[in-house]
Amino acid sequence: MKFFIDTANLDEIHAARELGVLDGVTTNPSLIAKIVGDPANFTYQDFKDHIARICDIVDGPVSAEVTTLKAQEMIIEGEDLAAIHDNVVVKCPLTIDGLQAIRHFSEKGIKTNATLVFSPNQALLAAKAGASYVSPFVGRLDDISTEGMTLVEQIVTIYDNYGYMTEVIVASVRHPQHVVDSALIGADIATIPFSVIRQLVNHPLTDLGLKKFMEDASVMKK
């Protein structure tokens, strides 16, 4: 399973890359907003420049989301984003207009990520439209007392049934168990906040064992 980091923070992306486990990056308007120091002077060109900087750090897919809702406007903006770097993946919402844009991009050879997916029907439509990736949001489903990982399992099964090549990105990951469940189900990718990536390393028995090893190692003279 591939690991993407779900952030627009360059320091977090650098840190995740240094761990040697980073395969790509996903961003969205909310994540971009978090890194903007001066919103009044942040331009669309600044956004594109930031995506370019991410592409300089990570040799893998970098999802950049369109910020309009009409198909033709998504197409114009998406083609502009795709021109930033070969690794840019155009992220489109799973709507009627989004599907139209995804089909256009698929025919043009531009990679896409169908986002805000909350049902197997939406995921099926994304695959049929030619999406490169589909992003079910498991944490947001959990928030409304729905089992988010059940959706991932359904999508993986449907794609396996019919041989769809669309890769499943488990998104809205909230804790390490989401990552474990994604791997057990057979999802292609989990996109993970840096805070959760750090949690994946931790285990209390590792801490206890390391403490004991260091105590015993102190008898050795250097």
C-alpha positions as CSV (number, residue, x, y, z in Angstrom):
1,M,0.0,0.0,0.0
2,K,1.2,3.5,-0.9
3,F,1.4,6.3,1.7
4,F,0.5,9.8,0.7
5,I,0.6,12.7,3.1
6,D,-2.5,14.8,3.4
7,T,-1.2,18.4,3.9
8,A,0.0,21.5,2.1
9,N,2.6,22.2,4.8
10,L,6.1,22.0,3.2
11,D,7.8,21.2,6.5
12,E,5.6,18.2,7.1
13,I,6.1,17.0,3.5
14,H,9.9,17.3,4.0
15,A,9.7,15.4,7.3
16,A,7.6,12.6,5.8
17,R,9.9,12.3,2.8
18,E,12.9,11.9,5.2
19,L,11.2,8.9,6.8
20,G,11.5,7.1,3.4
21,V,7.8,6.1,3.3
22,L,6.3,8.9,1.2
23,D,4.8,8.1,-2.2
24,G,2.7,11.3,-2.9
25,V,0.8,14.2,-1.6
26,T,-2.9,15.3,-1.5
27,T,-4.0,18.8,-0.9
28,N,-7.4,20.6,-0.8
29,P,-8.5,24.2,-0.4
30,S,-8.9,23.8,3.4
31,L,-5.3,22.5,3.7
32,I,-4.0,25.3,1.5
33,A,-5.9,27.9,3.7
34,K,-3.9,26.6,6.7
35,I,-0.6,27.5,5.2
36,V,-1.6,31.0,4.0
37,G,0.1,33.6,6.2
38,D,-1.6,36.6,4.6
39,P,-5.0,35.7,3.1
40,A,-5.7,39.2,1.8
41,N,-2.6,38.9,-0.5
42,F,-2.7,35.2,-1.4
43,T,-3.3,34.9,-5.1
44,Y,-4.1,32.0,-7.5
45,Q,-0.6,32.3,-8.8
46,D,0.7,31.9,-5.2
47,F,-1.4,28.7,-5.0
48,K,0.2,27.3,-8.2
49,D,3.6,28.3,-7.0
50,H,3.0,26.4,-3.8
51,I,1.9,23.3,-5.7
52,A,5.1,23.6,-7.8
53,R,7.2,23.7,-4.6
54,I,5.5,20.5,-3.4
55,C,6.3,18.8,-6.7
56,D,10.0,19.8,-6.2
57,I,10.0,17.9,-2.9
58,V,8.1,14.7,-3.8
59,D,8.7,12.5,-6.8
60,G,5.1,11.2,-6.9
61,P,1.5,12.2,-7.5
62,V,0.5,15.6,-6.1
63,S,-3.3,16.3,-6.0
64,A,-4.3,19.9,-6.6
65,E,-8.0,20.6,-6.3
66,V,-10.1,22.8,-8.7
67,T,-11.9,25.7,-7.0
68,T,-14.9,26.0,-9.2
69,L,-18.1,24.0,-9.6
70,K,-18.9,24.2,-13.4
71,A,-17.5,21.6,-15.7
72,Q,-16.1,24.0,-18.3
73,E,-14.5,26.1,-15.6
74,M,-13.0,22.9,-14.0
75,I,-11.6,22.0,-17.3
76,I,-9.9,25.3,-17.8
77,E,-8.5,25.4,-14.3
78,G,-7.5,21.7,-14.3
79,E,-5.5,22.1,-17.5
80,D,-3.8,25.0,-16.0
81,L,-2.9,23.0,-12.8
82,A,-1.8,20.0,-14.9
83,A,0.7,22.3,-16.7
84,I,2.5,23.0,-13.4
85,H,4.3,19.7,-13.3
86,D,3.9,16.2,-14.8
87,N,3.2,14.8,-11.3
88,V,0.1,17.0,-10.7
89,V,-3.2,15.2,-10.4
90,V,-6.3,17.3,-10.9
91,K,-8.7,16.8,-8.0
92,C,-12.4,17.2,-8.9
93,P,-15.5,16.8,-6.7
94,L,-17.8,13.9,-7.4
95,T,-20.6,15.9,-9.0
96,I,-22.3,15.8,-12.4
97,D,-20.0,18.6,-13.5
98,G,-17.0,16.9,-11.9
99,L,-17.7,13.7,-13.8
100,Q,-17.8,15.6,-17.0
101,A,-14.5,17.2,-16.2
102,I,-12.9,13.9,-15.2
103,R,-14.0,12.4,-18.5
104,H,-12.4,15.3,-20.4
105,F,-9.2,15.0,-18.5
106,S,-9.1,11.2,-19.0
107,E,-9.4,11.6,-22.7
108,K,-6.6,14.2,-22.6
109,G,-4.3,11.9,-20.6
110,I,-4.5,14.2,-17.5
111,K,-4.6,12.2,-14.2
112,T,-7.5,12.9,-11.9
113,N,-8.6,12.3,-8.3
114,A,-12.4,12.1,-7.7
115,T,-12.8,13.6,-4.2
116,L,-15.6,13.9,-1.6
117,V,-16.8,10.3,-2.4
118,F,-19.2,8.9,0.2
119,S,-21.0,6.1,-1.6
120,P,-20.1,3.0,-3.8
121,N,-22.3,4.4,-6.6
122,Q,-20.2,7.6,-6.7
123,A,-17.0,5.5,-6.8
124,L,-18.4,3.4,-9.6
125,L,-19.2,6.5,-11.6
126,A,-15.7,7.9,-11.1
127,A,-14.1,4.7,-12.4
128,K,-16.4,4.7,-15.4
129,A,-15.6,8.3,-16.2
130,G,-11.9,7.4,-16.2
131,A,-10.7,8.8,-12.8
132,S,-7.1,7.8,-12.0
133,Y,-7.9,7.9,-8.3
134,V,-11.0,7.9,-6.1
135,S,-11.0,9.3,-2.6
136,P,-13.6,7.9,-0.1
137,F,-13.6,10.1,3.1
138,V,-13.8,7.5,5.9
139,G,-13.4,9.9,8.8
140,R,-16.3,12.1,7.8
141,L,-18.5,9.0,7.5
142,D,-17.4,7.9,11.0
143,D,-18.4,11.4,12.2
144,I,-22.0,10.7,11.3
145,S,-22.1,7.2,12.8
146,T,-21.5,5.4,9.5
147,E,-18.7,2.9,9.2
148,G,-16.3,4.6,6.8
149,M,-14.2,1.5,6.1
150,T,-17.2,-0.4,4.9
151,L,-17.3,2.0,2.0
152,V,-13.7,1.3,1.2
153,E,-14.3,-2.4,1.2
154,Q,-17.3,-2.0,-1.1
155,I,-15.3,0.1,-3.6
156,V,-12.3,-2.3,-3.6
157,T,-14.7,-5.2,-4.2
158,I,-16.5,-3.4,-7.1
159,Y,-13.3,-2.4,-8.8
160,D,-11.9,-6.0,-8.4
161,N,-15.1,-7.4,-9.9
162,Y,-14.8,-5.4,-13.1
163,G,-11.1,-4.8,-13.4
164,Y,-11.3,-1.0,-13.0
165,M,-7.8,0.5,-12.9
166,T,-8.9,3.5,-10.7
167,E,-6.8,3.5,-7.5
168,V,-8.5,3.8,-4.1
169,I,-7.1,6.5,-1.9
170,V,-8.5,6.2,1.7
171,A,-8.9,9.8,2.7
172,S,-10.0,11.7,5.9
173,V,-7.8,9.3,7.9
174,R,-8.1,10.1,11.6
175,H,-6.1,7.5,13.4
176,P,-3.7,4.5,12.9
177,Q,-6.5,1.9,12.8
178,H,-7.8,3.5,9.6
179,V,-4.4,2.8,8.1
180,V,-4.4,-0.8,9.3
181,D,-8.0,-1.4,8.0
182,S,-7.1,0.1,4.7
183,A,-4.2,-2.3,4.3
184,L,-6.2,-5.3,5.3
185,I,-9.0,-4.4,2.9
186,G,-6.5,-3.9,0.1
187,A,-6.9,-0.2,-0.7
188,D,-4.1,1.1,-3.0
189,I,-3.3,4.2,-1.0
190,A,-3.9,5.9,2.4
191,T,-3.5,9.6,2.5
192,I,-2.5,10.4,6.0
193,P,-2.0,13.6,8.1
194,F,1.5,14.0,9.4
195,S,0.3,13.6,13.0
196,V,-1.1,10.2,12.2
197,I,2.1,9.1,10.3
198,R,4.0,9.8,13.5
199,Q,1.5,7.8,15.5
200,L,2.1,4.8,13.3
201,V,5.7,4.5,14.7
202,N,4.6,4.4,18.3
203,H,4.0,1.4,20.5
204,P,4.4,1.3,24.3
205,L,6.2,-2.0,24.2
206,T,8.8,-0.5,21.8
207,D,9.3,2.3,24.3
208,L,9.7,-0.1,27.2
209,G,12.0,-2.4,25.3
210,L,14.2,0.5,24.2
211,K,14.4,1.8,27.7
212,K,15.6,-1.6,29.0
213,F,18.1,-2.0,26.1
214,M,19.6,1.5,26.8
215,E,19.9,0.8,30.5
216,D,21.7,-2.5,29.7
217,A,23.9,-0.9,27.1
218,S,25.2,1.6,29.7
219,V,27.5,-1.1,31.1
220,M,29.5,-1.0,27.9
221,K,32.5,1.4,28.0
222,K,33.1,3.5,25.0
